[in-house]
Amino acid sequence: MRGRPFEAGNKIGRGRRLGSRNKRTLFAEMMEGHGEALIKQCQVLAMQGDPTALKLCIERLVAPCKSSSSRFRLPPLRTVSDLVKALPRIMQEVARGRLSAQEGEAIASMLDSQRRALETEEFDARLKAIEQNMSGASSPDKGL
């Protein structure tokens, strides 16, 4: 039968009562009255050297690092030798401060993925050529 997969209405159980709240809402309401005290307790624990509390406080104080919007041009990368030439340029940009170390590492990782793809494509082409050559050499000569 196509159309509605289930009949309307809950035949198995009554479900949640009207006006009842989910656990997240209940927890938020319970924490609402004690939020300030919890923050102060976390600060006290952080000052006493608790690493978890310290991490929580620092994460809230210091803005998360965001990657810069630097632009970096690479030449067209069509062969493995092009990729080999690109890596020193990335390192120069990192050394000059135009790229962060994380950005340089991310770009280098992408270049490595592209290198593997190019090598796989090249290997596949060479293998096909060898197989074609082998099939041509193993066929019997006519006229012998």
Buried (B, 14 or more C-beta within 10 A) or exposed (E): EEEEEEEEEEEEEEEEEEEEEEEEEEEEEEEEEEEEEEEEEBBEBBEEEBEEBBEBBEEEEEEEEEEEEEEEEBEEBEEEEBBEEBBEBBEEBBEEEBBBEEBBEBBBEEBEEBBEEBEEEEEEEEEEEEEEEEEEEEEEEEEE
